[in-house]
Amino acid sequence: MSGKKKRDESIMEINWAQQKAISNPFRSRLIGMLYEHPMTPKQAADALDKNPGTTYYHIQQLMKHGILEVDHVDTNKGVVEKYYKAKAISFRNPEQLQAPGEVDNYEADLYLSEELLEELTGEMYELLLSYGKKSYQERNDKTQKAYHVRFQVNESKEEE
């Protein structure tokens, strides 16, 4: 299976309202966590060290926009507990226009420590260098085209 096909399997097509709903950094973090492991709002709040009411609100907004779904329901001491899961980990808005000449684009909202940020930027730098070398090795391949590849990290302001 090619890398492209594997990536596409986890990408959910979304509309503008859904894109706005997931653009909040806290919601992005919730989506990532709930994609890996279904949780109740209380469990998610505890895991993220956030207010349960705030977390519940964001989960309800993501449910309203079809980003999350109920995975299962348990009853614990007479209390009904809904476990939520994310439908996808990556999203694509087919209505979003690509810039002229743009071939592909990926982005993610991540929470990173200084150490993880340094590791990420180092790995991306090494990846770009490795493809520069591969490009040189196949320089006689007449099918090669010129591409500008850019890696950029911007600090986001977290909103609750």
C-alpha positions as CSV (number, residue, x, y, z in Angstrom):
1,M,0.0,0.0,0.0
2,S,1.4,3.4,-0.9
3,G,1.9,6.1,1.7
4,K,-0.6,8.3,-0.2
5,K,-3.4,5.7,0.0
6,K,-2.8,5.1,3.7
7,R,-3.0,8.9,4.5
8,D,-6.3,9.2,2.5
9,E,-8.0,6.5,4.5
10,S,-8.0,8.6,7.7
11,I,-9.0,11.9,6.0
12,M,-12.6,13.1,6.5
13,E,-14.0,15.6,4.0
14,I,-15.5,18.6,5.8
15,N,-17.4,21.8,5.0
16,W,-16.7,25.4,6.1
17,A,-18.7,25.2,9.3
18,Q,-16.9,22.0,10.3
19,Q,-13.6,23.6,9.4
20,K,-14.4,26.5,11.7
21,A,-15.4,24.1,14.5
22,I,-12.1,22.2,14.4
23,S,-9.9,25.3,14.0
24,N,-9.8,25.8,17.8
25,P,-6.5,24.4,19.2
26,F,-8.2,22.8,22.2
27,R,-10.7,21.1,20.0
28,S,-7.9,19.8,17.8
29,R,-6.3,18.3,20.9
30,L,-9.6,16.7,21.9
31,I,-10.0,15.2,18.4
32,G,-6.5,13.7,18.5
33,M,-7.1,12.2,21.9
34,L,-10.6,10.9,21.1
35,Y,-9.4,9.4,17.8
36,E,-6.9,7.2,19.8
37,H,-9.2,6.4,22.7
38,P,-12.9,7.0,23.3
39,M,-13.6,8.8,26.5
40,T,-16.3,10.5,28.5
41,P,-16.2,14.3,28.8
42,K,-15.0,14.0,32.4
43,Q,-12.2,11.6,31.4
44,A,-11.1,13.9,28.6
45,A,-11.2,16.9,31.0
46,D,-9.1,15.1,33.5
47,A,-6.6,13.9,30.9
48,L,-6.2,17.5,29.6
49,D,-6.3,19.1,33.0
50,K,-9.3,21.3,31.9
51,N,-12.6,22.3,33.4
52,P,-15.2,19.5,32.8
53,G,-17.9,22.1,31.8
54,T,-15.6,23.6,29.2
55,T,-14.6,20.2,27.8
56,Y,-18.2,19.1,27.6
57,Y,-19.1,22.3,25.7
58,H,-16.4,21.7,23.1
59,I,-17.3,18.0,22.8
60,Q,-21.0,19.1,22.1
61,Q,-19.8,21.5,19.5
62,L,-17.8,18.8,17.7
63,M,-20.8,16.5,17.9
64,K,-23.1,19.1,16.5
65,H,-20.7,19.5,13.5
66,G,-20.4,15.7,12.9
67,I,-16.7,15.5,13.9
68,L,-17.3,13.2,16.9
69,E,-19.7,10.4,17.5
70,V,-20.8,8.3,20.5
71,D,-18.7,5.2,20.6
72,H,-20.6,3.4,23.4
73,V,-22.7,4.1,26.5
74,D,-22.1,2.6,29.9
75,T,-24.1,2.8,33.1
76,N,-22.0,3.3,36.2
77,K,-23.8,3.3,39.6
78,G,-27.0,4.5,37.8
79,V,-25.2,7.2,35.9
80,V,-25.3,7.0,32.1
81,E,-21.8,7.7,30.7
82,K,-21.3,8.4,27.0
83,Y,-18.0,7.7,25.4
84,Y,-17.1,9.9,22.5
85,K,-14.7,9.2,19.6
86,A,-13.5,11.2,16.7
87,K,-14.5,10.0,13.2
88,A,-11.1,11.0,11.7
89,I,-7.8,12.4,12.6
90,S,-7.2,14.4,9.5
91,F,-9.7,16.7,7.6
92,R,-9.9,18.2,4.1
93,N,-12.3,20.8,2.9
94,P,-12.8,20.2,-0.9
95,E,-14.3,23.8,-1.1
96,Q,-11.0,25.3,0.0
97,L,-9.1,26.7,-2.9
98,Q,-5.5,25.7,-3.5
99,A,-3.0,28.4,-4.3
100,P,-1.9,28.5,-7.9
101,G,0.8,25.8,-8.3
102,E,0.0,24.2,-5.0
103,V,0.4,20.4,-5.2
104,D,-0.3,19.3,-1.7
105,N,-0.6,20.7,1.8
106,Y,-0.9,19.4,5.3
107,E,-1.2,21.2,8.6
108,A,-1.9,20.3,12.2
109,D,-2.5,22.0,15.5
110,L,-0.1,20.4,18.0
111,Y,0.8,21.0,21.6
112,L,4.6,20.6,21.9
113,S,7.2,21.1,24.6
114,E,10.4,22.9,23.7
115,E,12.1,19.5,23.4
116,L,9.4,18.1,21.0
117,L,9.4,21.3,18.9
118,E,13.2,21.0,18.5
119,E,12.9,17.3,17.6
120,L,10.2,18.0,15.1
121,T,12.1,20.9,13.4
122,G,15.2,18.8,13.4
123,E,13.5,15.8,11.8
124,M,11.8,18.0,9.1
125,Y,15.1,19.6,8.3
126,E,16.7,16.1,8.0
127,L,13.8,14.9,5.8
128,L,14.2,17.9,3.4
129,L,17.9,17.2,3.2
130,S,17.4,13.6,2.5
131,Y,15.0,14.4,-0.4
132,G,17.5,16.9,-1.7
133,K,20.0,14.1,-1.9
134,K,17.5,11.7,-3.5
135,S,16.7,14.4,-6.0
136,Y,20.3,14.7,-6.9
137,Q,20.7,11.0,-7.3
138,E,17.9,10.8,-9.8
139,R,18.9,14.1,-11.5
140,N,19.0,12.4,-15.0
141,D,15.3,11.3,-14.7
142,K,13.6,13.4,-17.3
143,T,10.3,13.2,-15.4
144,Q,11.6,15.4,-12.6
145,K,9.8,18.7,-12.0
146,A,10.8,21.6,-9.8
147,Y,8.9,22.0,-6.5
148,H,9.2,24.4,-3.6
149,V,8.8,22.5,-0.3
150,R,8.2,24.6,2.8
151,F,8.0,23.6,6.5
152,Q,6.8,26.3,8.8
153,V,5.8,26.3,12.5
154,N,3.7,29.1,13.9
155,E,2.8,29.5,17.6
156,S,-1.0,29.4,18.1
157,K,-3.0,31.2,20.7
158,E,-5.0,28.7,22.7
159,E,-8.7,29.6,23.1
160,E,-11.1,27.9,25.4
